[in-house]
Amino acid sequence: MQKAGNGDEAYNYCHEEFIVQIRGVRIMAKMLKPVPLTVIRDPRRIYLGTAVLYAMAITIFVVILLNTPLTIETLRSGDAGAIIVGLILVFGLIPMLIADTTRKARAYQRLLRILENITVEDDTLVVKGDVVIEAGRVLTYKYVGGYRYRNVRAKVVFHGEKTLEGNRIYLWDVAGPYVAVVNFSESEYYVDSPALRVRGEDGEAIIAVLSPAIPVPKDTTLSVSRDEEDYGYVTISRENNSYRISARYVKSSSKELRLTVQVKGLPIVSDEYVVFRMREGGVGSETWQPYILDEIVLLPLPTVGLVYDSTGLYSHIKEKYPENEERIFIVGYEGANLKLVLDVPLWKDVMSETELSCQIIRQKY
């Protein structure tokens, strides 16, 4: 692989089955600064919260005991159930919650310590000290689960592939196909990407590597129809880092024809956004500018499923696309689908889709 130099030069980049040759300005890297929950940032709040919980629980039990004498008849009645459940909560669940939060707070502190020894120079990651650096892939997500009882779930899983030599890592040697999805409030996000794991005496960090990439559809034509009365046909042609969408829509009982990008099978709700839509029959065309990162974005993660209030990813992309009216961003696109939908009221939608692959962009136009 030929590394990038300075100035306007032509570079070749080969990754698996695609080659990108672009002439332009060298792309740099940037490290994001995620923000975890307040209780994780300041572990002292754990102990303050614990003291408050125990004080409330003990007060409640004192009131119960004063009003419910512990006789044989009481223990045989249903009133004893409340006392037993309360004891389980105080002496069982609360310590478990404290232990889990403390573990995540320590992991976050280890992440901060190791990040103090990591800097970014252009498109190279530089790590100080005696560390072990592994290259691999990371899967991380956060979502709100449950129906009646909603709770936040988070996960981080790193799969190492090889140990790297030296303390200067050329990030284009790590970059590869990926997909990242994040909603506007960052209550949900999903990242499956190449990554580095840096381990040292001071701490440990997993760093997701998200590079500029454009989606490439496997098929450039899609069509849908229903009962020969409603019909939609779309062609997609590439223009540098954007696409020209041309459509023909014959409308009868359908509501609209729309083209969306969707990432299926995610453990999150926000999984698609609309690229193009027609609500009236006829012929139409529009330019689709996929969301593309301007630089290599590095997302630091701890080694446990730590819940971030904000990864910084949504705001970073929003700076480039302030006109975005969708509630999510999708970048990378590996494994995503481009889906043409014929929306039929009171009937199952008619759909046709094609797979998107991730083509890495090494240089700006």
Secondary structure, 3 states (H helix, E strand, C coil): CCCCCCCCEEEEEEECCEEEEEEEEECCEEECCCEECHHHHCCHHHHHHHHHHHHHHHHHHHHHHHHCCCCHHHHHCCHHHHHHHHHHHHHHHHHHHHHHHHHHHHHHHHHHHHHCCEEEECCEEEECCCEEEEEEEEEEEEEEECCCCCEEEEEEEEEEEEEECCCEEEHHHCCCCCEEEEECCCCCEEEEEEEEEEEECCCEEEEEEECCEEEEECCCEEEEEECCCEEEEEEEEEECCEEEEEEEEECCCCCEEEEEEECCCCCCCCCEEEEEEECCCEEEEEEECCCCCCCEEEEEECCCCCCEEECCHHHHHHHHCCCCCCCEEEECCCCCEEEEEEECCCCCCEEEEEEEEEEECCEEC
